[in-house]
């Protein structure tokens, strides 16, 4: 079975990867808001920024 992503244009691959990245950031932001309601919006943004800056796969 061939991977259909191999047939995508580079632009389509970039669009999909950026979509996944921003969706992951949004989910992480909402998760932090839920589990840390005491944090301000600025603190949440900084926390998410740090998490994604130091993320490893």
N, C-alpha and C positions, 0 to 999 in steps of 0.2 A: 504494500500500500504506500503510495507516494504522498509525501507531505505537501498539502496544497499551498502552504506558506512559501515554498520555494518558487512558486510561479508568480508571487506578488511582485509588483514593481518596488524599487527601493523607497519611493515616496510613500507607498501604501504601508510598507513595513515600518517606516519611521512614524507615520500617523498612528498605527496600531500600538507601537511601543510607547509613544507619548500618551496615548489614551489610557493605557494600563498604568503608567506611572502616575498620572494625575488622579485616576480613580483610586489607586492605592493610598495616595496622600490624603485624599478626601475621607476614605474609610478610617485611616489612622487618626485623623483630626477628630472625627466623630467619636471614635473609641476613647480617645483621651478626654474629650468633653464629658463623656458618660462616666468614666471611672475616676475623674478628677474634677468635679464640679467647682472646686475651690479655686482653680486656676483662672487667671484672666485670659482674655482673647490673645493678648500679646505673648503671654507665657506659653500658651498652647502652640502658637505659631512657632515660637523659638524651639519648643520641645520637638515638634514635628520636623523642623529644619535639621536639628541635631541628629534625630533618628535616621533621617534619610541621608545625611552627610556621611555618617559612620556605618551605614548598612553594609553588610557583606552577604555574598551568596555562597 
